[in-house]
C-alpha cells in the first residue's frame, strides 16, 4: 500500500484546500457559457422591445417581451387582397348592366363583379351591390351604408386612417371575415330589471366583444357608450378639494367611467398608460406624448362615425346596430393588420364616386 511521507500530511495541514469554492466557480462559469451559447444560437428568450414615449429618466417607456410578439396582428396572415382584373375593351359600366346599383356604378362590370367577390370574402357573407331580385331593400341599404362609411373613414378621417399614405381601411379591417365584426359592441343596458342609475352599470362581468366591456373589473360597463357614442367629456382629475364629494356623485362616476375607457384603449392597442400619458401628471395636457393627440383624434372619429352611420343604421335594421370602438379596428395592436395597404387595388373605397 502506498504511504505518503510525513511532510505531505504536515504540508496539507498547513495549506488546506477549499474544493467546494473552485467547484462552484467552475460550475457557474460553465453554466454561463452554456446559457450564452443558447442565446447566441437561438436568441434571447427574454429580449424586450422598448418604445420611449416621454423624457428620459422618468420611466416613460413601453416594454414588451419579443417572445410575446405583442404588436403582430395575426389576421394580416389570413387577409386576401383581391387584385383588379383586366377588363376587355368595351366592357360596359356596372350601372349600365345592373338595376338598382347602390355603389361603384361607374366601375366597369368586370371589376365591379370582382369587388363584390372581394367584399363577400372580407365580411364572410355574400355581398350584392345591386338589386338582383334576391336581396332585400334592407340588405341593400346596409350595404350602401357600409360602403359610404368606408369611404368616409378613408376620406374625411384620412388623418387617422392614413389612406393617402398607403394604409386606410376596407371591409376586412373591421369584419375580419365575419358578418359581425368581432371587435364591435352594443349598449350594455342595465344589470337587471330592478337596477337603476349608477348601480345599473357596475359590478357586471361582461365578456365577448359584442358588448361594452368593463375589462373584467367592477368599473362601469357603459364607458364606451358615454364617451365614444354620446360624446361626453372624458375627465378624471379635479384640482379642487373633494371634501364635499361622495361616492356616486358625478365626478366620481365619470372618473370611474374614464378608468374603464382607458382599460379598453390599453387592451385595444396592447399598450400601457405611458403610451399617451405622463403618469406623474395625468391632468396636465402639456406633459402628454404625441400619441395622446392621435388617440384623442381617434376618439372624435369614433363619435362621428357612430353617430353618423351606426345609430341611423339601427333605424334601418329595426334593432340596435353593432358599433365601433378602438378594438373594432385595432384588435390588440397599434397598427391594424400590421399597417397593410387596404385600398391599394380599390381606390374607390377611399373616395366617393358618382353612381
Buried (B, 14 or more C-beta within 10 A) or exposed (E): EEEEEEEEEEEEEEEEEEEEEEEEEEEEEEEEEEEEEEEEEEEEEEEBEEBEBBEEEEEBBBEBEEEEEBBEBEBBEEBEBBEBBEBEEEBEBBBEBBEBBBBBBBBBBBBBBBBBBBBBBBBBBEBBBBBEEEBEEEBBBBBBBBBBBBBBBBBBBBEBBBBEEEBBBBBBBBBBBBEBBBBBBBEBBBBEEEBEEBBBBBBBEBEEBBBBBBBEBEBBBBBBBBBBBEBBEBEBEEEEEEEEBEEEEEBBBBBBBBBBBBBBBBBBBBBBBBBBBBEEEBEEEEBBBEBBEBBBEBBEBBBBBBBBBBBEBBEBEEEEBBBBBBBBBBBBBBBBBBBBBBBBBBEBBBEBEEE
